[in-house]
């Protein structure tokens, strides 16, 4: 595996929704190690939570943002489970 340049990973972290089709795609990206996957997913989680706050304040972002939040949370759980399984 050829490591990605730091700048590329940083761009993925800053705009995960633009860099990946879905949170599951972060998990499947063989160019990333688990620490990078976690950083990207946690950044995406932060973005989703910010959107949820905006939605709660009447900005009406809809069900898609709630669905994406759940997908990111699920991907983080899957990443953690995969890491635990690798330790065994």
C-alpha positions as CSV (number, residue, x, y, z in Angstrom):
1,X,0.0,0.0,0.0
2,X,1.4,3.4,-1.0
3,X,0.7,5.9,1.7
4,X,-1.3,9.0,0.7
5,X,0.2,12.4,1.0
6,X,-0.6,14.2,4.3
7,X,-2.3,17.0,2.3
8,X,-4.7,14.5,0.6
9,X,-5.6,12.9,4.0
10,X,-6.2,16.4,5.4
11,X,-8.5,17.3,2.5
12,X,-10.4,14.1,3.1
13,X,-10.8,15.0,6.8
14,X,-11.9,18.5,6.1
15,X,-14.5,17.5,3.6
16,X,-15.3,13.8,4.0
17,X,-18.7,14.1,2.2
18,X,-16.9,15.4,-0.9
19,X,-14.1,12.9,-0.7
20,X,-16.3,9.8,-0.1
21,X,-19.6,8.6,-1.4
22,X,-20.5,7.2,2.0
23,X,-19.1,6.5,5.4
24,X,-18.8,2.8,4.4
25,X,-16.5,4.0,1.6
26,X,-14.1,5.3,4.2
27,X,-13.9,1.8,5.8
28,X,-13.3,0.2,2.4
29,X,-10.6,2.6,1.3
30,X,-7.4,0.5,1.3
31,X,-5.2,3.6,1.0
32,X,-6.1,4.5,4.6
33,X,-5.0,3.0,7.9
34,X,-7.4,2.7,10.8
35,X,-6.2,5.8,12.5
36,X,-6.8,7.8,9.4
37,X,-10.3,6.2,8.9
38,X,-11.2,7.1,12.5
39,X,-10.0,10.7,12.0
40,X,-12.1,11.1,8.8
41,X,-15.1,9.5,10.3
42,X,-14.9,11.6,13.5
43,X,-14.7,14.7,11.3
44,X,-17.7,13.6,9.4
45,X,-19.5,12.9,12.6
46,X,-18.8,16.4,13.8
47,X,-20.1,17.8,10.5
48,X,-23.3,15.7,10.8
49,X,-23.9,16.8,14.4
50,X,-23.4,20.5,13.4
51,X,-26.1,19.9,10.7
52,X,-28.4,18.3,13.2
53,X,-28.1,21.4,15.4
54,X,-28.9,23.6,12.5
55,X,-31.8,21.4,11.6
56,X,-33.0,21.7,15.2
57,X,-32.8,25.4,14.9
58,X,-35.3,25.4,12.1
59,X,-33.0,25.2,9.1
60,X,-34.9,22.2,7.8
61,X,-32.2,20.0,6.5
62,X,-34.4,17.0,6.5
63,X,-34.1,13.2,6.9
64,X,-31.0,12.9,4.8
65,X,-28.8,14.5,7.4
66,X,-30.2,12.3,10.1
67,X,-29.6,9.2,7.9
68,X,-26.0,10.3,7.2
69,X,-25.4,10.8,10.9
70,X,-26.5,7.3,11.6
71,X,-24.4,5.9,8.8
72,X,-21.3,7.7,10.2
73,X,-22.0,6.4,13.7
74,X,-22.5,2.8,12.3
75,X,-19.2,3.1,10.4
76,X,-17.4,4.1,13.6
77,X,-18.9,1.1,15.4
78,X,-17.8,-1.2,12.6
79,X,-14.3,0.2,12.6
80,X,-14.0,-0.3,16.3
81,X,-15.4,-3.9,16.0
82,X,-12.9,-4.6,13.2
83,X,-10.0,-3.3,15.4
84,X,-11.2,-5.4,18.3
85,X,-11.4,-8.5,16.1
86,X,-7.9,-7.9,14.8
87,X,-6.5,-7.9,18.3
88,X,-7.8,-11.4,18.9
